[in-house]
Amino acid sequence: MDLRTAITQGSTLLEQGGIAVPRLTAEVLLAHAIGKERTYFYAHPEEELTELGWIHYGRYLHQRLKRMPTQYITKKQEFWGRDFLVTPDVLIPRPETEHLIETVLAECSKVQRLADIGTGSGAIAVTLALELKAEVFATDISMPALSIARINAGKYGSPVRFVNCDLCSVFDAESLDLVVSNPPYVPKNAHLEPEIRDFEPFLALFAGQNGLEIYPRLIEQAFRVLKPGGRFLAEMGIHQSDALQQMLTQGWIGVHTIADLVGIPRIISAQRTNV
Ligand SMILES: C[S@@+](CC[C@H](N)C(=O)[O-])C[C@H]1O[C@@H](n2cnc3c(N)ncnc32)[C@H](O)[C@@H]1O
């Protein structure tokens, strides 16, 4: 069978299985199976698929039909222009988290010491260490996640120091210029697609009944470890902006939100007061 036919057949199978964007998914999985870029198919549609290619492609189609996210099959997700290794031990970095990077670069590019709390794949910490001249720390409560983050940092020669601890607990008082975080913020009973619910790490997603369970502790700890005048930036879920602004009253100034591309307030930014 040639590559064009393999794509058509895979795409039909995925469509029948209710998988979104079936053609693109079939192309991505076939490209991964034969170790080429997707553009290869346009130049060589009539090339025969090898037996080994078929075996891999068949397995990947089967996994996707079982709702495993494509990124866990191909083991990669692009973030800020770089490919990050992702496995089911880490959340797949989302495009909206790039607003966190954008905001850091726009509002606090001169910081010298920062920490990414709940680093997962390390996407935020590795990117900031490469984009800024700052000393970057990253924490996570999950050891398996930190192993993946270390691989990603190594891949790009990004000098992040990783620590296994609860939130910011490892840092000294008033020792950081910036705390960034994309913490778990999904309400326990939220309706989620099987790709997320059945495959992404529970620890990375859920934060109690209303999704707001982590923020009070995170904000309290961030206040302790930030220098006076230091900045706090966090990602939040839909409808969480008011609650977060309430949590950032005493001791914080300049509290504002940044919306994502569809207009949902997605990032909250605050400055620790000088006292
Ligand atoms: C939403 S994921 C974010 C991952 C990554 N920063 C990103 O944006 O793709 C949240 C991460 O926080 C970690 N986490 C959850 N509770 C934590 C805690 N108490 N202390 C430190 N990390 C925690 C999870 O293991 C997970 O890696």
The ligand as a Gaussian input file, in Angstrom:
#p B3LYP/6-31G(d) Opt

LIG

0 1
 C       -1.422000      22.169000      35.206000
 S        0.081000      21.266000      35.388000
 C        1.213000      22.425000      34.659000
 C        2.426000      21.784000      34.044000
 C        3.300000      22.777000      33.257000
 N        3.764000      23.855000      34.111000
 C        2.558000      23.331000      32.066000
 O        2.150000      24.496000      32.113000
 O        2.376000      22.606000      31.064000
 C        0.361000      21.435000      37.131000
 C        1.629000      20.789000      37.677000
 O        1.645000      21.076000      39.100000
 C        2.141000      19.935000      39.792000
 N        1.643000      20.009000      41.163000
 C        0.430000      19.696000      41.651000
 N        0.367000      19.925000      42.974000
 C        1.567000      20.424000      43.337000
 C        2.124000      20.860000      44.573000
 N        1.417000      20.855000      45.696000
 N        3.404000      21.295000      44.577000
 C        4.145000      21.315000      43.442000
 N        3.665000      20.910000      42.236000
 C        2.390000      20.474000      42.179000
 C        1.614000      18.756000      38.996000
 O        2.385000      17.601000      39.225000
 C        1.727000      19.288000      37.563000
 O        2.969000      18.951000      36.992000

